[in-house]
Structures are given as C-alpha cells and as structure tokens.
Amino acid sequence: MDPSTQKPEITPGRKKSGTGGQKIRGTQLTEELRAYLKGQGADLVGFGSVSRLEGAPDIMNPSRYLPDAVTVISIGLHINEAACDLIARSVRDNQAPSSYHSYQMFTLSIINPQLDKLAYLGAKFLENFDYRAYPFPANMPHFQKPTKEYPGGPGDISHRHAGVACGLGDIGWHNLFITTQYGARQKMTTIVTNAPLEPDPVLEERLCEPEACGFQCADACPTGAIPGDINEKVTVKIGGKVVEYSKITGWRCRWGCSGMLKSTGGYRDIPMPAREPGSEELLEYKKQVDPWQERMKIYVGLIPYCGRCLSICPGR
C-alpha cells in the first residue's frame, strides 16, 4: 500500500479536541459536557470540586475510586409528577393508593438504568479527551447485607451530598435531595473525574424548613423512621454550606421501602417488632411478605415501595 494514501492510526477512545491535539479544559469543556448530557436527556447537570466533599466517610470518599479526582459531576432525572401525586393523595386521604405500579416502574426500574447510561456516557465523553472519569451506579448498595449504620447498605458515594457539592440543591429533613425545579422529585447519579472542570456555585438557599411545613415528611412516614423533633438531626458542611437533615431510623425506613405494609405498597401488613431487629431478623420478617408480591420482581426486578415522604414534600 502506498504510504501516502494510508490513514493514520487512531487509538480507540482518543480524539483531538480541535485545539491542535491539546486537551480542552475549564469552562469550555464544562459547558460542552453539560450540553452533551442535557442532549442525552439529563434534566439536571452540575459540577463541583472534590474538595467540597472533604469529611465524607472513607467508604464514600471519591479518591477511593479515582485517586487523582478533582471534579465531581452530579446528574439528575425528574420523576413523573402524576405518579408522585397519586402517592401524595393517598397520604392526605389516609388510605392505600389506587396503584403503586407507576411509582415503582418510573421511580426506579426505568429511571435508574437511564441514569446509569448518562453516567457512562458522561465518563466516556471525558475519556475521549484523555481524562479519567469514574461513573457510579445510580442505585447499588456497596454491601448487600445491611448494618446498623447503613440499614439499606451504603452506596459507593452519596449522590445527594454530591448534588449539594455541585450546586444543584439541598438535602431535606427526610434525607432526600431537593432542588428548586422539582422539589424532592428527582433521582441522581454521580461521576468523579480528574478533568479540571469549572465548578458551579453551591446553592446558598435552604430549601427545607421542617418546622415551617409542620414536619409533613415525618407525619407521612408510616413506620416512624423520620423524627418530628428538630433536635434529632445531622449537621454537615459541604463546600462551606451547612446542611442539616434528620437522624433517620434506617431499619424502619427499610421496613416501609420493602413493602411490608399496605400503606407502603405491600399486599399485607407485617407488624413491626418492638425493638430494632438485626440484619438476619429483618430477613426472617421479610419471609412473611406475600409471595404474589414477590413475583413482581420476576417481571421488573428490584422495585421501590413507599415514597410517601418524597411525594408529600412541599420543598422546591
């Protein structure tokens, strides 16, 4: 073959940025990535410095996964409003909702794979410019077996804390992420990268005032997982912002989110124990779940229950 007609070899996953082969960075790369993710369907995209997450538990520290990470990227998708409204009406009317199926399907089974795809595409975008990027699953516990500290199993990173670090919102009394656009009605995922992206300002506004709304999330919680006492709180600093949320009783939340009560989407009411059960005891209680309810997992996999605090939350 004539060398003059031979195409140059291109290493897969690498491309020139249009700047003479030099990496693009800062504001240009940040806005290109934001526009790209929005074009792929993301409703929320924010950027923050990893230093804003200093003090995170070791198990969730970004440098654990990418030692030279300098930037955290938060991505969110809006949850269907009508599905949440149905759950909110059931709370106000003090009765089981007409159906849980749309809430279950469109707040986890459909939305989480889309978030995972966005995280993958965002990481791939950055790697095409020779940066390293680590995408996190939207909803995957680090340890499947619950512990007293993490009754639901800890994730590799806290998407809600990352969202605050990226300037997208706040954390509510119910421990959920809140934004000015959608209140508590979004799901989030995260990427960390060594790309020097331009951080967005941390949102100074406080989006949750539990005393002002009368602790609606605590009243809506059928298992008493969310306290109605302002003194039962956790206080952390994220990028200089003071964030406060309730000291939630995790195993009680897990009871509702496992569909072990009719009011949380279960087929039967399984009485809660008088004392906090251990992980093995929780599994024993779960055996009492209606087998027809468990068959749902065959069709759609892991599905959520409850969502009462998310749906009733007035914050936005």
C-alpha positions in Angstrom: 0.0 0.0 0.0 1.2 3.5 -0.9 2.2 5.2 2.4 0.9 8.5 1.1 -2.7 7.1 1.0 -2.5 5.2 4.3 -4.7 6.6 7.0 -3.0 7.4 10.4 -3.6 5.0 13.2 -6.0 6.4 15.8 -6.1 4.9 19.3 -9.7 4.0 20.3 -11.2 6.3 22.8 -9.0 9.2 21.9 -9.8 12.2 19.7 -8.4 15.6 19.1 -10.4 18.4 20.6 -9.9 20.9 17.7 -7.2 22.7 19.6 -4.2 21.2 17.9 -4.4 18.0 19.9 -4.2 19.8 23.2 -6.8 18.9 25.9 -9.6 21.3 26.3 -10.4 22.2 29.9 -12.1 24.6 32.2 -15.2 26.5 31.1 -15.2 25.2 27.5 -15.1 21.5 28.4 -17.6 22.0 31.3 -20.2 23.6 29.1 -19.7 21.1 26.3 -20.2 18.3 28.7 -23.2 19.9 30.3 -24.8 20.5 26.8 -24.0 16.9 25.8 -25.6 15.4 28.9 -28.7 17.6 28.6 -28.9 16.5 24.9 -28.8 12.9 26.1 -31.8 13.5 28.3 -30.5 14.7 31.7 -32.7 17.2 33.5 -30.0 18.4 35.9 -26.3 18.7 35.5 -23.9 20.3 38.0 -20.2 20.4 38.7 -18.2 20.8 41.9 -14.8 20.4 43.2 -14.0 17.1 45.1 -12.6 19.2 47.9 -16.2 20.2 48.7 -16.8 16.6 49.9 -13.9 16.6 52.4 -15.0 14.8 55.5 -17.1 12.2 53.6 -17.0 8.7 55.2 -13.9 6.8 53.9 -16.2 4.3 52.2 -17.7 7.1 50.1 -14.7 9.2 49.5 -14.2 9.9 45.8 -10.4 9.5 46.0 -11.1 5.9 47.0 -12.2 5.2 43.4 -10.1 7.7 41.5 -7.1 8.9 43.4 -6.4 12.0 41.3 -10.1 13.0 41.1 -10.6 16.8 41.3 -14.1 17.2 40.0 -17.5 15.7 40.9 -20.4 15.7 38.4 -24.0 15.4 39.5 -26.7 14.3 37.1 -30.4 14.2 37.7 -33.6 13.0 36.1 -37.1 14.3 37.0 -39.6 11.8 38.4 -43.0 11.6 36.8 -45.2 14.1 38.7 -48.6 12.3 38.4 -47.1 9.1 39.9 -45.9 11.0 42.9 -49.2 12.9 43.1 -51.1 9.7 43.5 -49.0 8.7 46.5 -49.3 12.2 48.0 -53.1 12.0 47.7 -53.1 8.6 49.5 -51.1 10.2 52.3 -53.5 13.1 52.6 -56.6 10.8 52.4 -55.0 8.3 54.8 -55.6 5.3 52.6 -53.7 3.0 50.3 -53.1 4.4 46.8 -55.1 3.1 43.9 -51.9 1.6 42.5 -48.2 1.6 43.2 -47.2 0.3 39.8 -46.4 3.5 38.0 -44.5 4.9 41.0 -42.5 1.6 41.2 -41.8 1.5 37.5 -40.9 5.1 36.8 -39.0 6.0 40.0 -36.6 3.1 39.9 -37.0 0.4 37.3 -37.0 2.8 34.3 -35.1 5.8 35.7 -32.1 4.2 37.2 -30.9 2.4 34.1 -31.2 5.8 32.3 -29.1 7.5 35.0 -26.6 4.7 34.7 -26.4 5.3 30.9 -25.9 9.0 31.4 -23.1 8.4 33.9 -21.5 6.0 31.4 -21.8 8.4 28.5 -20.5 11.4 30.6 -17.5 9.3 31.6 -16.9 8.2 28.1 -17.1 11.8 26.8 -14.3 12.8 29.2 -12.2 9.8 28.4 -12.4 10.8 24.7 -10.4 13.9 25.8 -7.8 11.8 27.6 -9.2 12.4 31.1 -10.1 9.7 33.6 -13.7 9.5 34.8 -15.3 7.1 37.2 -19.2 6.7 36.9 -21.2 5.5 39.8 -24.3 3.3 39.6 -27.5 5.2 40.4 -28.8 2.7 43.0 -26.5 0.0 44.1 -25.5 -0.7 47.7 -21.8 -1.2 48.4 -22.7 -4.0 50.8 -25.9 -6.0 50.2 -26.0 -7.0 53.8 -27.4 -4.2 56.0 -25.6 -2.9 59.1 -26.8 -0.7 61.9 -25.1 2.3 60.4 -26.3 1.6 56.9 -29.6 -0.5 57.1 -30.1 -0.1 53.4 -26.4 -0.8 52.6 -24.2 2.2 51.8 -23.6 3.2 48.2 -20.2 3.8 46.7 -20.9 7.6 47.0 -23.8 9.7 48.3 -25.5 11.2 45.3 -27.4 13.7 47.4 -24.2 15.0 49.0 -22.6 15.2 45.6 -25.6 17.1 44.3 -25.2 19.7 47.0 -21.4 19.9 46.2 -22.4 20.6 42.6 -24.7 23.4 43.4 -27.9 21.6 42.3 -29.8 21.7 45.6 -30.1 20.9 49.2 -30.9 17.8 51.4 -34.3 17.8 53.1 -35.3 16.7 56.6 -36.3 13.4 55.1 -32.7 12.8 53.8 -33.8 13.2 50.2 -32.2 15.6 47.7 -34.3 18.7 47.0 -34.0 21.1 44.1 -35.7 24.4 43.2 -37.0 22.9 40.0 -38.5 19.6 41.2 -38.6 19.6 45.0 -37.7 16.0 46.1 -38.9 14.5 42.8 -35.7 13.6 41.1 -33.2 10.7 41.1 -29.5 11.3 40.9 -26.2 9.8 39.9 -22.5 10.9 40.0 -19.2 10.9 38.1 -15.8 11.8 39.5 -13.0 12.8 37.2 -9.5 14.2 37.0 -10.7 16.7 34.4 -10.3 20.3 35.7 -13.9 21.4 35.1 -15.4 24.7 36.2 -17.4 24.3 39.5 -20.9 25.7 39.8 -21.6 27.8 42.9 -23.0 26.0 45.9 -26.7 26.9 46.4 -26.8 29.1 49.4 -30.6 29.0 49.8 -32.1 26.5 52.3 -34.8 24.5 50.5 -36.2 22.6 53.6 -37.6 24.2 56.7 -39.3 21.2 58.5 -40.8 23.3 61.3 -42.3 25.7 58.8 -44.1 22.9 56.9 -45.1 21.1 60.1 -42.8 18.1 59.6 -45.0 16.8 56.8 -42.5 14.1 55.8 -42.4 12.8 59.4 -46.2 12.7 59.6 -46.3 10.9 56.3 -43.8 8.2 57.4 -45.9 5.1 58.4 -43.0 3.5 60.3 -41.8 6.5 62.3 -38.4 6.4 60.6 -38.3 10.2 60.3 -38.3 12.1 63.6 -40.6 15.1 64.2 -38.1 16.7 66.6 -35.8 19.4 65.1 -33.1 18.4 67.6 -32.8 14.9 66.1 -30.6 16.0 63.3 -27.3 15.5 61.5 -25.3 18.6 60.6 -22.5 18.5 57.9 -20.6 21.1 55.8 -20.4 20.7 52.1 -18.4 23.4 50.3 -18.9 25.8 53.2 -22.7 25.2 53.1 -24.2 24.0 56.4 -26.6 21.1 55.6 -29.0 19.7 58.2 -31.3 16.7 57.9 -32.9 14.2 60.3 -31.2 11.4 62.1 -33.4 8.8 60.3 -34.0 5.4 61.8 -32.8 3.3 58.9 -34.3 -0.1 59.6 -37.8 1.5 60.0 -37.3 3.2 56.6 -36.2 -0.2 55.2 -39.4 -1.8 56.5 -41.6 0.6 54.5 -39.4 0.6 51.4 -39.6 -3.2 51.4 -43.3 -3.1 51.0 -44.1 -4.7 54.4 -47.2 -2.5 55.0 -50.3 -2.0 52.8 -49.8 1.8 53.1 -46.3 1.5 51.5 -47.4 -0.7 48.6 -47.3 -4.1 50.2 -50.0 -6.7 49.9 -50.3 -7.3 53.6 -49.4 -5.6 56.9 -46.5 -7.2 58.7 -46.4 -6.0 62.3 -43.2 -4.1 63.2 -41.1 -5.5 66.1 -41.0 -3.6 69.4 -37.2 -3.3 69.2 -34.7 -2.8 66.4 -34.2 -6.1 64.5 -30.8 -7.2 63.3 -30.0 -8.0 59.7 -30.8 -11.7 60.0 -34.1 -10.9 61.8 -35.1 -8.5 59.0 -34.7 -11.3 56.5 -36.9 -13.5 58.7 -39.6 -10.8 58.8 -39.3 -10.4 55.0 -40.3 -14.0 54.6 -43.8 -13.0 55.6 -44.2 -10.9 52.5 -47.0 -12.1 50.3 -45.5 -14.4 47.6 -47.6 -12.8 44.9 -46.0 -9.5 45.8 -42.5 -11.1 45.4 -43.5 -12.4 42.0 -43.4 -8.7 40.8 -39.6 -8.9 40.9 -39.6 -11.6 38.3 -41.1 -9.2 35.8 -39.3 -5.9 36.6 -36.5 -6.7 39.0 -35.9 -4.6 42.1 -38.8 -2.2 42.7 -39.4 0.5 45.2 -42.1 0.9 47.7 -43.3 3.8 49.9 -42.1 7.1 48.6 -44.6 8.9 50.9 -42.1 11.4 52.2 -40.8 12.1 48.6 -44.3 12.6 47.3 -45.7 14.8 50.1 -42.7 17.0 50.3 -43.6 20.7 49.5 -40.0 21.8 49.1 -39.0 23.5 45.8 
